[in-house]
Amino acid sequence: MSRSRIESDRAAEFFDCSDSERATFEAGIKLGALFHQFSGIPISEENREAVERTIEKCVRVQPFVESVGVRID
């Protein structure tokens, strides 16, 4: 189990898992937050880009996010 990156981060003391398990956990947290924040939001061509930027800003403030891009088709 590779632990080099996990050992250097602030939350490492709370996890006893592999890097891939940790990445899966972090992704699940992000996706769950997005679902709860934005499910049911009305989207139209007029507000699509504003909603994309808003979602990006919300994800960026979460811990351990390095980059994010949102595209709504």
C-alpha positions as CSV (number, residue, x, y, z in Angstrom):
1,M,0.0,0.0,0.0
2,S,1.5,3.3,-1.1
3,R,1.4,5.9,1.6
4,S,3.9,8.5,0.5
5,R,1.4,11.2,-0.5
6,I,-1.1,10.4,2.3
7,E,1.6,10.7,5.0
8,S,2.4,14.3,3.8
9,D,-1.2,15.7,4.0
10,R,-3.0,17.3,6.9
11,A,-5.7,14.6,7.2
12,A,-3.5,11.6,7.0
13,E,-4.0,10.8,10.7
14,F,-7.7,10.1,10.0
15,F,-7.2,7.6,7.2
16,D,-5.7,4.1,7.2
17,C,-6.1,3.2,3.5
18,S,-4.3,3.1,0.2
19,D,-4.0,6.2,-2.0
20,S,-6.7,4.8,-4.4
21,E,-9.1,4.2,-1.5
22,R,-8.5,7.7,-0.2
23,A,-9.0,9.2,-3.7
24,T,-12.3,7.3,-4.0
25,F,-13.4,8.6,-0.6
26,E,-12.5,12.2,-1.5
27,A,-14.3,11.9,-4.9
28,G,-17.4,10.5,-3.2
29,I,-17.5,13.4,-0.7
30,K,-17.2,15.9,-3.5
31,L,-19.9,14.3,-5.6
32,G,-22.2,13.9,-2.7
33,A,-21.9,17.6,-1.8
34,L,-22.6,18.6,-5.4
35,F,-25.6,16.4,-5.6
36,H,-27.1,17.9,-2.4
37,Q,-26.3,21.4,-3.4
38,F,-27.4,21.4,-7.0
39,S,-29.9,18.7,-7.6
40,G,-33.1,20.2,-8.9
41,I,-31.6,23.6,-9.8
42,P,-33.2,24.9,-13.0
43,I,-30.8,25.2,-15.8
44,S,-31.3,26.9,-19.1
45,E,-29.1,28.2,-21.9
46,E,-29.3,31.6,-20.3
47,N,-27.9,30.5,-17.0
48,R,-25.8,27.4,-17.9
49,E,-22.4,29.1,-17.8
50,A,-23.2,30.9,-14.5
51,V,-24.3,27.6,-13.0
52,E,-21.1,25.9,-14.2
53,R,-18.9,28.7,-12.7
54,T,-20.9,28.5,-9.4
55,I,-20.4,24.8,-9.1
56,E,-16.7,25.2,-9.8
57,K,-16.4,27.8,-7.1
58,C,-18.2,25.6,-4.6
59,V,-16.0,22.7,-5.2
60,R,-12.8,24.7,-5.0
61,V,-13.4,25.7,-1.4
62,Q,-13.5,22.1,-0.3
63,P,-10.4,20.7,1.3
64,F,-7.7,19.0,-0.9
65,V,-9.1,20.2,-4.3
66,E,-6.4,21.1,-6.7
67,S,-8.4,21.9,-9.8
68,V,-12.0,21.6,-11.1
69,G,-13.8,22.1,-14.3
70,V,-17.6,21.9,-14.9
71,R,-19.4,21.5,-18.2
72,I,-23.1,21.1,-18.4
73,D,-24.3,19.7,-21.7
